[in-house]
């Protein structure tokens, strides 16, 4: 049946006009059903949000649920790291809470630094604030060691396993990190060697 507009009162007894589908009569009472169109999603749904319709409200809730349940894998690809600090990858962590990464040194030269930095807003451009770069950041001060749930580095392969320290990762070795990223817009990873170069690859998940 055709759509039609009907009047209702909200809790403040303010008249509202709602569009629904005529489902016929129950005796003398008009039955109206709210329709949800598949093409209401995406851009149409975004523009409809300004109308504060039931459709738009439902879409907003669904989008929020999708954001909360988002799981995204990332792969930096192979990056050549040399004696100067080299950016390996920047990962978008907006609307994410945690990150787990595997760090692989596929070359023959050991690393001598591994730095995790965070940005709080995309408009800050290249400004990133380092939050993990010392041995203690990956070991002694890791969240599971200190019981500090707000510490960005939750756990690391460096805890109890010196060979798994990202800062001194040997050629052909790998390490891992778990990070609390709830407060950040994006996270950047950098590394360097004492001399020469090596190939580093980061793969992980944000959720």
N, C-alpha and C positions, 0 to 999 in steps of 0.2 A: 504494500500500500504506500501511498505518497507520504512524505514527511509533512508535518505541520507543526506550528508553534502553539504552545499552550502556556498559560500563566500559572505560576506558583508563588507562594510566600515563603521567604526564608525565616530564620529564627527571630529576626528583627521585624518581621512582618513587612519586609520590603518586597515589592512585586518584582519578579524575575520572569524573563521570557526564555523558555527552553524549547529546543527543537527535538522532536522525537518521532517515532514511527507510530502511526495509527494502527492499533492492534484490534480495533473493534470495540464493542460494548460488552460490559458485564451487567446485564439488566439495563439500567439507565446510566451506569458509570462508565466513562470513557477509559479504556485501557491504553496506556502509552508505554512503549519500550524504547530505551536509549540504544541507539545504533553505534557500533564501533566499526569504522571502515578501515580496511587494510592499508588504503592509501593515505591514512591519517598519520602514518609513521614518517620519520625522517624530517625533511624540511617543512612539509605541510604541518606536521605535528608541532615543530618548533614555532612556526608562525601562529599556530592556533593557541599556543600557550597564553598569548596576550588576551585572548577572549575568555579565559578562565572557564572553559567548558568542561564537562565531565570527560570528554574525549581527551582534552589536553591534560587534565589532572591524572588520568590513568596512564597516559604516555609518560608524563614526568616521573611518576612512581616507577614505571618499568625501566626507564633510563637510569634512575638512581640505583635500582636493584642490579642492573647490568654493570654499572660502574663498580659497585661494591663487590661483585663476584668476578670481576675481570681478572683473567690470568693471561699474561703475555710473555712469551719466550723471546729472547733476544740473542743475537750472535754478532760479535764485533767483526768477525772475519779475522784474518791474520794481519797483525800490525807489526811493522818493523820498528823495534825499540832500540835506541842508541844511547850514547853517553849523555845526551841532553834529554830532559824530561819530555816524554812523548805521550800525547793523548791517544788512548786506545779506543775509547768509546764514551759517548754521553747517552744515558738511558733516561727516557721520560718515565717518571714515577708518580706523576700526578694521579690522584685518586687510588694510589696503591699503598699498602701498609708494609709489606716485607719484600725483600729481594734475596735470592740465593744465586751465587755465581760460582762457576768453575773456572779457575785460572790455569791456563796451560802455557808453559814455556816450551815451545816446539823447537827452539833453536839449541845451540850448544853453549851459549854464554849465560851466566847467572845474572839475575837482576840485583840491583843494589838499592832500589827504591820502588815502592808501590804506594801510590797516594789515592785516597778516596776523597772527593770533594762534593759539596752539595750546593745547589742554587735554589733560592727561595721563590723566584719569579722569573718567567721567561723574558720579561722586559729588562732584566739585569744583564743580558748579553753574555759576555765572557766572564763575568764575576762568579767565581765558585769559592766557597769557603771550605778549606780542608778540615775533615773530621777524623781521618785515620791516616797516619803516616809513620808513626814510631813503632818500635817493637812492642811496647806496652799496649798500644791501641789494638793490636791484633791478638794479644795474649793476656797479660795481667789484667788489663782494664776492660776486657770483653764482657758484655752484659751478663753472660752466664757465669762468669768468674766472680764478678762483683755483686751480682744480684740487682744491678741497676737496669731496669727494663727500658729506661729512656736512652741508654747508651746506644749510639747508632750501630756499632759492631756487636751483634748478638753473640756470635760464635765464629770460630775460625779454625782451620786446620793447623794453625800455629800453636794452639793450646796443647802442650805436651808433646808436640811433634815438630821439633826445630826445622826439619826438612820441609815442612809444610808452611813455613813462614812466607807470605807473599813478597815481603821486602827482599828476601835473599833467595828467591826461588831458583833452583839450579836448572841448567839446561836439561830438557827432557822430562822435567818434573811437573807436577800439578799441585794446586792448592784450592781451597774453597773458603767462601765467606757467606755468612748470613747477616743481613743488615736490616735495621729498622729504618724505613724510608718515609714513614707517615708524615713527617714534617716538611718534606722537600718537594720541589717541582721537578727537578732532574738531578741525576748523580753522574759525576765524571770520574773516570779512572785513568790514571797516568802511571808510567813506569820509566825506569832508566837502567842502564848498565854502567859498571865502572869504566869499561872501555869496550870497543867493538860493538856489535849489535846482535840481536836475537829476535825471534819471531814469537809474539804473544797473541793468544786468542782467549777471549772471554765469552762464555756462554752461560745463560742463566734464565731466571724467571722472576717476574714481578707480579704480585697478586695482593 
